[in-house]
Amino acid sequence: MNDIQERGIAAARAYLDRIGQQVLPQDEPLPAAIDILSIDGDTLVGTLTSIRSGALPDDFPSGESLDGTLVALEELRASSYPEQSGVRVDVIAIRVLAEDRALLRHHRGAI
């Protein structure tokens, strides 16, 4: 993972925390393409990030990719977070403008 990706994921984690999601620590690798795991109310949320330093990303994950992520997230919920009643896959697209500036677009329930 390069520096821009690491900073982008850190910015996405901070954003999710600011909007009230409980961002879970990443102690072990996450399943599928999930970059961030959080809890929003009674829902386990797997967030995928798309980070670019050029134009705002148009490469929204494919339906097949999102379906696979949803299956992996449901398996993780069943095994490790049974108290959560549902799952959701979100996508955060980030365009890095400068060292300390970025635009962020949050797609809730991408599928």
C-alpha positions in Angstrom: 0.0 0.0 0.0 1.5 3.4 -1.0 1.5 6.6 1.0 -1.5 8.1 -0.8 -3.6 5.0 -0.1 -2.6 4.9 3.6 -3.5 8.6 4.0 -6.7 8.1 2.2 -7.8 5.2 4.3 -6.8 7.1 7.4 -9.0 10.1 6.2 -11.9 7.7 5.5 -11.6 6.2 9.0 -11.6 9.7 10.5 -14.6 10.7 8.4 -16.6 7.6 9.5 -15.7 8.3 13.1 -17.0 11.9 12.7 -20.3 10.8 11.3 -20.9 8.5 14.3 -19.8 5.1 13.1 -17.8 3.0 15.5 -14.6 2.3 13.5 -13.2 -1.1 14.6 -9.5 -1.6 15.0 -7.8 -3.5 12.2 -5.9 -6.2 14.1 -6.0 -8.8 11.4 -6.5 -8.7 7.6 -10.1 -7.9 6.5 -11.9 -10.2 4.1 -12.5 -9.4 0.4 -11.7 -5.9 -0.7 -12.8 -4.3 2.6 -10.5 -1.5 3.8 -12.5 -0.4 6.9 -14.8 -2.3 9.3 -17.2 -0.3 11.4 -20.5 -0.5 13.2 -23.4 1.8 12.4 -26.2 1.2 14.9 -26.9 -2.5 14.7 -25.3 -3.0 11.3 -21.8 -4.2 10.5 -20.4 -2.1 7.7 -17.6 -3.0 5.4 -16.2 0.0 3.6 -14.2 -0.2 0.3 -12.1 2.8 -0.6 -11.1 4.2 -4.0 -8.3 6.7 -3.7 -6.8 8.8 -6.6 -4.6 11.8 -6.9 -6.0 12.6 -10.3 -9.6 12.9 -11.4 -12.4 11.7 -9.1 -12.5 7.9 -9.4 -15.1 6.5 -11.9 -14.0 2.9 -11.1 -16.9 2.1 -8.8 -16.6 -1.6 -7.9 -18.5 -4.0 -10.1 -21.7 -5.8 -8.9 -19.8 -9.1 -8.8 -17.1 -7.6 -6.6 -19.7 -6.0 -4.3 -21.6 -9.3 -4.1 -18.5 -11.1 -3.0 -17.7 -8.5 -0.5 -21.3 -8.8 0.9 -21.0 -12.6 1.3 -17.6 -12.2 3.0 -19.0 -9.5 5.3 -22.0 -11.7 6.2 -19.7 -14.6 7.1 -17.6 -12.3 9.3 -20.7 -11.0 11.0 -22.0 -14.6 11.7 -18.6 -15.7 13.1 -17.3 -12.6 14.9 -20.2 -10.1 15.3 -23.4 -12.1 15.9 -24.9 -9.2 18.0 -25.1 -7.1 14.8 -28.4 -7.8 13.0 -27.4 -6.7 9.5 -24.5 -5.9 7.2 -23.9 -3.2 4.6 -21.2 -2.5 2.1 -20.2 1.2 1.6 -17.8 2.8 -0.9 -15.8 5.9 -0.2 -14.2 7.6 -3.2 -11.4 10.0 -2.4 -9.6 12.5 -4.7 -6.4 13.8 -3.1 -5.9 17.5 -4.1 -2.8 18.3 -2.1 -0.8 17.1 0.9 -3.6 18.3 3.3 -6.7 18.5 1.1 -9.0 15.9 -0.4 -12.6 15.5 -1.7 -14.5 12.5 -0.3 -17.7 10.9 -1.7 -19.5 8.4 0.5 -21.9 5.8 -1.1 -23.9 4.2 1.7 -25.3 0.7 1.0 -23.5 0.5 -2.4 -25.5 -2.7 -3.1 
